[in-house]
Amino acid sequence: MTWRIGTRTLDLTSRGLIMGIVNVTPDSFSDGGRFADPGRAVEHALAMVADGADILDIGGESTRPGAEPVGEAEELRRVLPVIRALRSQSQVLISIDTMKASVARAALDAGADIINDVTGLRGDAAMVRLAAEADCGLVAMHMIGDPQTMQNEPHYENVVAEVRGYLEDRLRVLTSAGIAPERIVLDPGLCFGKTLEHNLTLLRHLPELVVDGRPLLIGVSRKSMIGKVIHSTHMADRYWPTIALTAHAREHGARIIRVHDVKPNAQALRMTEAILHGA
């Protein structure tokens, strides 16, 4: 199981990756405003690399439920200084978390390596064309509707079959556009247009969501589903359950785990892999 990102080919067969979340937004659900300043964001991101992050995912537009859209100019103002500074100081893989092709293109020009699009490259008609022209890595996610509407009573007849079918379709569409399949990672979009029971069902059936051997990315760090399970509204209480979910996801086939707290989740990932594959 490999992932090609530019000139790099990563073997994820026995060693998964930690994607560290760097929100440069004032309204992120978990750390809104803490890293809106580029200098603080870069400092935080480099600390994540020291703690074991393989990828830094830079986002300038919140995708929490009900979040308001951000204009292109503002999103670029937020993310480009951070990407440029990180690229000048580190060779870590950099991902741009965006739904806009123009922002993705500018981020790639600034040194980003990966496009992470929560719309599955459907939200902007130019995104697939950009992805076909670039040699970057791609993450295509499942989501119903958009961040403003996705949690308005989401419904599935069979959530596992429908999410898998969507991922199969996106892989087909992207490869038909000339994008090599080895560049593509798929994300079932936990908590994006899903109820708590939908999320738990998908977590129970992760092996069924692996499509044509493409790596699976899972992101549940600090999310509201954890608070619902543990009956707590305190963000700090989601720390340990996130680590448990990292171990569970890796044991059941995920290869990339997207988290806020890098060090403990990286340790959980390595421990799980030692059990699965040997030290």
C-alpha positions as a Markdown table, in Angstrom:
| # | Residue | x | y | z |
|---|---|---|---|---|
| 1 | Met | 0.0 | 0.0 | 0.0 |
| 2 | Thr | 1.8 | 3.1 | -1.2 |
| 3 | Trp | 1.0 | 6.8 | -1.6 |
| 4 | Arg | 2.9 | 8.9 | -4.3 |
| 5 | Ile | 3.4 | 12.5 | -3.5 |
| 6 | Gly | 5.4 | 14.3 | -6.2 |
| 7 | Thr | 8.8 | 12.5 | -6.3 |
| 8 | Arg | 8.2 | 10.7 | -3.0 |
| 9 | Thr | 6.6 | 7.3 | -2.8 |
| 10 | Leu | 5.6 | 6.4 | 0.8 |
| 11 | Asp | 5.2 | 2.7 | 1.7 |
| 12 | Leu | 2.3 | 2.6 | 4.2 |
| 13 | Thr | 2.0 | -1.2 | 4.3 |
| 14 | Ser | 3.3 | -1.5 | 7.9 |
| 15 | Arg | 3.9 | 2.2 | 8.9 |
| 16 | Gly | 1.1 | 4.7 | 9.0 |
| 17 | Leu | 1.3 | 8.5 | 9.1 |
| 18 | Ile | 0.2 | 11.2 | 11.5 |
| 19 | Met | -1.3 | 14.3 | 9.9 |
| 20 | Gly | -1.1 | 17.2 | 12.3 |
| 21 | Ile | -3.9 | 19.8 | 12.2 |
| 22 | Val | -2.9 | 23.4 | 11.9 |
| 23 | Asn | -6.0 | 25.6 | 11.9 |
| 24 | Val | -5.2 | 29.2 | 11.0 |
| 25 | Thr | -8.8 | 30.3 | 11.6 |
| 26 | Pro | -10.5 | 32.4 | 14.2 |
| 27 | Asp | -13.5 | 30.0 | 14.5 |
| 28 | Ser | -12.2 | 26.4 | 14.5 |
| 29 | Phe | -14.3 | 24.2 | 16.8 |
| 30 | Ser | -11.4 | 23.0 | 18.9 |
| 31 | Asp | -8.7 | 25.8 | 18.9 |
| 32 | Gly | -10.3 | 28.7 | 17.2 |
| 33 | Gly | -8.0 | 31.7 | 17.2 |
| 34 | Arg | -5.1 | 30.2 | 19.0 |
| 35 | Phe | -3.0 | 29.9 | 15.9 |
| 36 | Ala | -4.5 | 32.6 | 13.7 |
| 37 | Asp | -1.2 | 34.6 | 13.9 |
| 38 | Pro | 1.2 | 33.1 | 11.3 |
| 39 | Gly | 4.2 | 33.2 | 13.7 |
| 40 | Arg | 2.3 | 31.2 | 16.3 |
| 41 | Ala | 1.0 | 28.8 | 13.7 |
| 42 | Val | 4.5 | 28.1 | 12.4 |
| 43 | Glu | 5.9 | 27.6 | 15.9 |
| 44 | His | 3.0 | 25.2 | 16.7 |
| 45 | Ala | 3.5 | 23.3 | 13.4 |
| 46 | Leu | 7.2 | 22.8 | 13.9 |
| 47 | Ala | 6.6 | 21.5 | 17.4 |
| 48 | Met | 4.2 | 19.0 | 15.8 |
| 49 | Val | 7.0 | 17.9 | 13.5 |
| 50 | Ala | 9.3 | 17.4 | 16.6 |
| 51 | Asp | 6.5 | 15.4 | 18.2 |
| 52 | Gly | 6.3 | 13.0 | 15.2 |
| 53 | Ala | 3.9 | 14.5 | 12.6 |
| 54 | Asp | 4.6 | 13.2 | 9.1 |
| 55 | Ile | 2.2 | 15.7 | 7.5 |
| 56 | Leu | 1.0 | 19.2 | 8.5 |
| 57 | Asp | -2.5 | 20.0 | 7.3 |
| 58 | Ile | -2.9 | 23.7 | 7.0 |
| 59 | Gly | -6.5 | 25.1 | 6.9 |
| 60 | Gly | -7.7 | 28.6 | 6.6 |
| 61 | Glu | -11.5 | 28.0 | 6.5 |
| 62 | Ser | -13.4 | 26.2 | 9.2 |
| 63 | Thr | -15.5 | 23.2 | 8.2 |
| 64 | Arg | -17.2 | 22.7 | 11.5 |
| 65 | Pro | -21.0 | 22.3 | 11.3 |
| 66 | Gly | -22.6 | 25.6 | 10.5 |
| 67 | Ala | -19.3 | 27.4 | 9.7 |
| 68 | Glu | -19.6 | 30.4 | 7.4 |
| 69 | Pro | -17.7 | 30.4 | 4.1 |
| 70 | Val | -14.5 | 32.4 | 3.8 |
| 71 | Gly | -13.6 | 34.4 | 0.8 |
| 72 | Glu | -10.7 | 33.4 | -1.4 |
| 73 | Ala | -8.6 | 36.4 | -0.6 |
| 74 | Glu | -9.0 | 35.9 | 3.2 |
| 75 | Glu | -8.2 | 32.2 | 3.0 |
| 76 | Leu | -5.0 | 33.0 | 1.0 |
| 77 | Arg | -4.0 | 35.6 | 3.5 |
| 78 | Arg | -4.3 | 33.1 | 6.3 |
| 79 | Val | -2.6 | 30.1 | 4.8 |
| 80 | Leu | 0.2 | 31.3 | 2.4 |
| 81 | Pro | 2.5 | 32.9 | 5.0 |
| 82 | Val | 2.4 | 29.8 | 7.1 |
| 83 | Ile | 3.1 | 27.4 | 4.2 |
| 84 | Arg | 5.9 | 29.6 | 2.9 |
| 85 | Ala | 7.5 | 29.8 | 6.3 |
| 86 | Leu | 7.2 | 26.1 | 7.0 |
| 87 | Arg | 8.6 | 25.2 | 3.6 |
| 88 | Ser | 11.6 | 27.4 | 4.3 |
| 89 | Gln | 12.3 | 25.7 | 7.6 |
| 90 | Ser | 11.3 | 22.1 | 7.1 |
| 91 | Gln | 11.0 | 19.3 | 4.5 |
| 92 | Val | 7.9 | 17.9 | 6.2 |
| 93 | Leu | 5.0 | 17.1 | 3.9 |
| 94 | Ile | 2.5 | 20.0 | 3.8 |
| 95 | Ser | -1.2 | 19.6 | 3.0 |
| 96 | Ile | -3.6 | 22.4 | 2.1 |
| 97 | Asp | -7.1 | 21.8 | 3.6 |
| 98 | Thr | -9.3 | 23.7 | 1.1 |
| 99 | Met | -12.3 | 23.5 | -1.1 |
| 100 | Lys | -11.1 | 26.1 | -3.6 |
| 101 | Ala | -8.9 | 25.3 | -6.6 |
| 102 | Ser | -7.4 | 28.8 | -6.6 |
| 103 | Val | -6.3 | 28.4 | -3.0 |
| 104 | Ala | -4.9 | 24.9 | -3.6 |
| 105 | Arg | -3.0 | 26.2 | -6.7 |
| 106 | Ala | -1.4 | 29.0 | -4.7 |
| 107 | Ala | -0.6 | 26.7 | -1.8 |
| 108 | Leu | 1.1 | 24.2 | -4.1 |
| 109 | Asp | 3.1 | 27.1 | -5.6 |
| 110 | Ala | 4.1 | 28.1 | -2.1 |
| 111 | Gly | 5.4 | 24.6 | -1.3 |
| 112 | Ala | 2.5 | 22.5 | -0.3 |
| 113 | Asp | 2.6 | 18.8 | -1.3 |
| 114 | Ile | -1.0 | 17.6 | -0.8 |
| 115 | Ile | -4.5 | 18.8 | -1.5 |
| 116 | Asn | -7.0 | 17.7 | 1.2 |
| 117 | Asp | -10.5 | 18.5 | -0.1 |
| 118 | Val | -13.5 | 17.8 | 2.2 |
| 119 | Thr | -15.8 | 17.9 | -0.9 |
| 120 | Gly | -14.0 | 15.0 | -2.6 |
| 121 | Leu | -12.9 | 17.5 | -5.3 |
| 122 | Arg | -16.6 | 18.2 | -6.2 |
| 123 | Gly | -17.0 | 21.6 | -4.7 |
| 124 | Asp | -15.0 | 23.5 | -7.3 |
| 125 | Ala | -15.1 | 22.5 | -10.9 |
| 126 | Ala | -11.5 | 23.5 | -11.4 |
| 127 | Met | -10.2 | 21.3 | -8.6 |
| 128 | Val | -10.1 | 18.0 | -10.6 |
| 129 | Arg | -8.3 | 19.8 | -13.5 |
| 130 | Leu | -5.7 | 21.3 | -11.1 |
| 131 | Ala | -5.2 | 17.9 | -9.5 |
| 132 | Ala | -4.6 | 16.3 | -12.9 |
| 133 | Glu | -2.1 | 18.9 | -13.9 |
| 134 | Ala | -0.2 | 18.9 | -10.6 |
| 135 | Asp | 1.9 | 16.0 | -9.2 |
| 136 | Cys | 0.7 | 16.4 | -5.7 |
| 137 | Gly | -0.9 | 13.9 | -3.3 |
| 138 | Leu | -4.7 | 14.0 | -2.9 |
| 139 | Val | -7.2 | 13.3 | -0.2 |
| 140 | Ala | -10.8 | 12.9 | -1.3 |
| 141 | Met | -13.4 | 12.9 | 1.5 |
| 142 | His | -17.1 | 11.9 | 1.8 |
| 143 | Met | -19.5 | 14.6 | 2.9 |
| 144 | Ile | -23.3 | 15.1 | 2.5 |
| 145 | Gly | -24.1 | 18.7 | 1.5 |
| 146 | Asp | -21.7 | 21.4 | 2.8 |
| 147 | Pro | -20.5 | 22.5 | 6.3 |
| 148 | Gln | -23.6 | 24.7 | 6.6 |
| 149 | Thr | -26.1 | 21.9 | 6.0 |
| 150 | Met | -24.3 | 18.6 | 6.5 |
| 151 | Gln | -25.7 | 17.9 | 10.0 |
| 152 | Asn | -29.3 | 18.7 | 9.1 |
| 153 | Glu | -30.8 | 15.3 | 9.7 |
| 154 | Pro | -28.4 | 13.2 | 7.6 |
| 155 | His | -30.0 | 9.9 | 6.4 |
| 156 | Tyr | -28.6 | 6.7 | 4.9 |
| 157 | Glu | -30.3 | 3.4 | 4.1 |
| 158 | Asn | -26.9 | 1.7 | 4.6 |
| 159 | Val | -24.2 | 4.1 | 5.7 |
| 160 | Val | -21.3 | 1.7 | 5.1 |
| 161 | Ala | -22.4 | 0.7 | 1.6 |
| 162 | Glu | -23.3 | 4.3 | 0.6 |
| 163 | Val | -20.0 | 5.8 | 1.9 |
| 164 | Arg | -18.0 | 3.0 | 0.2 |
| 165 | Gly | -20.0 | 3.5 | -3.0 |
| 166 | Tyr | -19.2 | 7.2 | -2.9 |
| 167 | Leu | -15.4 | 6.5 | -2.4 |
| 168 | Glu | -15.5 | 4.0 | -5.3 |
| 169 | Asp | -17.1 | 6.6 | -7.5 |
| 170 | Arg | -14.7 | 9.4 | -6.6 |
| 171 | Leu | -11.7 | 7.1 | -7.3 |
| 172 | Arg | -13.2 | 6.2 | -10.6 |
| 173 | Val | -13.9 | 9.9 | -11.6 |
| 174 | Leu | -10.4 | 11.0 | -10.5 |
| 175 | Thr | -8.6 | 8.3 | -12.3 |
| 176 | Ser | -10.7 | 8.8 | -15.4 |
| 177 | Ala | -9.5 | 12.5 | -15.3 |
| 178 | Gly | -5.9 | 11.2 | -15.6 |
| 179 | Ile | -4.9 | 11.2 | -12.0 |
| 180 | Ala | -2.8 | 8.2 | -11.1 |
| 181 | Pro | -4.6 | 6.1 | -8.4 |
| 182 | Glu | -1.4 | 5.8 | -6.3 |
| 183 | Arg | -1.7 | 9.6 | -5.7 |
| 184 | Ile | -5.1 | 9.3 | -4.1 |
| 185 | Val | -6.1 | 8.7 | -0.4 |
| 186 | Leu | -9.7 | 8.3 | 0.6 |
| 187 | Asp | -11.4 | 9.6 | 3.7 |
| 188 | Pro | -14.9 | 8.4 | 4.8 |
| 189 | Gly | -15.5 | 11.8 | 6.4 |
| 190 | Leu | -16.5 | 10.9 | 9.9 |
| 191 | Cys | -18.7 | 13.6 | 11.5 |
| 192 | Phe | -19.3 | 15.2 | 8.1 |
| 193 | Gly | -23.0 | 14.6 | 7.5 |
| 194 | Lys | -23.3 | 11.7 | 9.9 |
| 195 | Thr | -25.1 | 11.0 | 13.2 |
| 196 | Leu | -23.3 | 9.5 | 16.1 |
| 197 | Glu | -24.6 | 6.0 | 15.2 |
| 198 | His | -23.5 | 6.5 | 11.6 |
| 199 | Asn | -20.0 | 7.4 | 12.8 |
| 200 | Leu | -19.8 | 4.4 | 15.2 |
| 201 | Thr | -21.0 | 2.1 | 12.4 |
| 202 | Leu | -18.4 | 3.3 | 10.0 |
| 203 | Leu | -15.7 | 2.8 | 12.7 |
| 204 | Arg | -16.9 | -0.8 | 13.2 |
| 205 | His | -16.6 | -1.5 | 9.5 |
| 206 | Leu | -13.4 | 0.4 | 8.5 |
| 207 | Pro | -12.0 | -2.6 | 6.5 |
| 208 | Glu | -15.0 | -2.5 | 4.2 |
| 209 | Leu | -14.2 | 1.1 | 3.3 |
| 210 | Val | -10.8 | 0.4 | 1.8 |
| 211 | Val | -11.3 | 0.7 | -1.9 |
| 212 | Asp | -8.9 | -0.9 | -4.4 |
| 213 | Gly | -6.0 | -0.9 | -1.9 |
| 214 | Arg | -6.0 | 2.9 | -1.6 |
| 215 | Pro | -4.9 | 4.2 | 1.9 |
| 216 | Leu | -7.7 | 5.3 | 4.2 |
| 217 | Leu | -7.5 | 8.6 | 6.2 |
| 218 | Ile | -9.4 | 8.9 | 9.4 |
| 219 | Gly | -10.1 | 12.2 | 11.3 |
| 220 | Val | -12.0 | 12.1 | 14.5 |
| 221 | Ser | -9.7 | 14.1 | 16.8 |
| 222 | Arg | -11.6 | 16.1 | 19.5 |
| 223 | Lys | -14.8 | 15.8 | 17.5 |
| 224 | Ser | -18.3 | 16.1 | 19.0 |
| 225 | Met | -19.1 | 12.4 | 18.6 |
| 226 | Ile | -16.6 | 11.8 | 21.4 |
| 227 | Gly | -18.3 | 14.2 | 23.7 |
| 228 | Lys | -21.7 | 12.5 | 23.0 |
| 229 | Val | -20.3 | 9.1 | 23.9 |
| 230 | Ile | -18.6 | 10.2 | 27.1 |
| 231 | His | -21.3 | 12.7 | 28.1 |
| 232 | Ser | -19.0 | 15.6 | 28.4 |
| 233 | Thr | -18.9 | 19.1 | 26.8 |
| 234 | His | -15.3 | 19.7 | 27.8 |
| 235 | Met | -12.8 | 19.7 | 25.0 |
| 236 | Ala | -10.1 | 18.4 | 27.3 |
| 237 | Asp | -12.1 | 15.3 | 27.9 |
| 238 | Arg | -11.8 | 14.3 | 24.2 |
| 239 | Tyr | -8.0 | 13.9 | 24.5 |
| 240 | Trp | -7.8 | 10.2 | 25.6 |
| 241 | Pro | -10.7 | 8.9 | 23.6 |
| 242 | Thr | -9.0 | 10.4 | 20.5 |
| 243 | Ile | -5.9 | 8.3 | 21.3 |
| 244 | Ala | -8.1 | 5.2 | 21.6 |
| 245 | Leu | -9.7 | 5.9 | 18.2 |
| 246 | Thr | -6.2 | 6.2 | 16.7 |
| 247 | Ala | -5.3 | 2.7 | 17.8 |
| 248 | His | -8.6 | 1.3 | 16.7 |
| 249 | Ala | -8.5 | 2.9 | 13.3 |
| 250 | Arg | -5.0 | 1.7 | 12.6 |
| 251 | Glu | -5.8 | -1.8 | 13.8 |
| 252 | His | -8.7 | -1.9 | 11.4 |
| 253 | Gly | -6.9 | -0.7 | 8.3 |
| 254 | Ala | -6.5 | 3.1 | 8.4 |
| 255 | Arg | -3.1 | 4.3 | 7.4 |
| 256 | Ile | -3.3 | 8.1 | 7.9 |
| 257 | Ile | -4.6 | 9.6 | 11.2 |
| 258 | Arg | -5.5 | 13.3 | 11.3 |
| 259 | Val | -5.1 | 14.7 | 14.9 |
| 260 | His | -4.5 | 17.8 | 17.0 |
| 261 | Asp | -2.4 | 16.2 | 19.7 |
| 262 | Val | 0.5 | 14.6 | 17.7 |
| 263 | Lys | 2.8 | 13.0 | 20.3 |
| 264 | Pro | 0.4 | 10.7 | 22.1 |
| 265 | Asn | -1.4 | 9.7 | 18.9 |
| 266 | Ala | 1.9 | 9.0 | 17.2 |
| 267 | Gln | 2.9 | 6.8 | 20.1 |
| 268 | Ala | -0.4 | 5.0 | 19.9 |
| 269 | Leu | 0.1 | 4.4 | 16.2 |
| 270 | Arg | 3.6 | 3.0 | 16.7 |
| 271 | Met | 2.5 | 0.8 | 19.5 |
| 272 | Thr | -0.4 | -0.6 | 17.5 |
| 273 | Glu | 1.8 | -1.2 | 14.5 |
| 274 | Ala | 4.4 | -3.1 | 16.7 |
| 275 | Ile | 1.6 | -5.4 | 17.7 |
| 276 | Leu | 0.3 | -5.8 | 14.1 |
| 277 | His | 3.7 | -6.1 | 12.4 |
| 278 | Gly | 6.4 | -6.6 | 15.0 |
| 279 | Ala | 8.9 | -4.1 | 16.3 |
